[in-house]
Amino acid sequence: MKTDKAKILDDILKRFSGNITITWDSLREEFKDDMNKYYILENNINFLVGDGILKRDTTLHTLCMTDKGFATMTDPENLGYVTKAKKETRDNRIKNIAFVITIATFLVLCYNFCKTNFNSKNESETPKTFQENIQGLKLTQNKSLDSIGHIKNDTVRQTQPTKIKTTP
């Protein structure tokens, strides 16, 4: 809820302070010169009726405050619509900041993961010739990650490939 609308709603509630019942006719008379303001007021009153703050009596064409409205008016600094709007704005800011931090953390983790993988691929390029390929079979480097995430190099000797005899 925007703070502008919240101020209007709190101003409407102040009209009912002191357990006052207001008739629709008196509202129309008050705003007979400017019907645009009356329609804005009427829409906001309908909102308050739907929210349970005001009660409409259709037989007498009156508006009065409900118990929920009286509770709101006893402590408008903590229970009023302006306070609710400010809390909502603060909560939305906190959610947006948490979202940005989450995305930034994800991007940093992706960057570190890609950086580690691309660096390890560049260090261990595949041999180009047949001779280099055979020498690569004799001695290879087994790369793995330690518990912290750094690359550790373990040298492993492999045996010479054995020839398989085939019978025709």
Summary of the structure (lengths in Angstrom):
residues: 168
radius of gyration: 37.4
end to end distance: 86.0
largest distance: 112.2
contacts: 373
relative contact order: 0.09
helix: 60%
strand: 14%
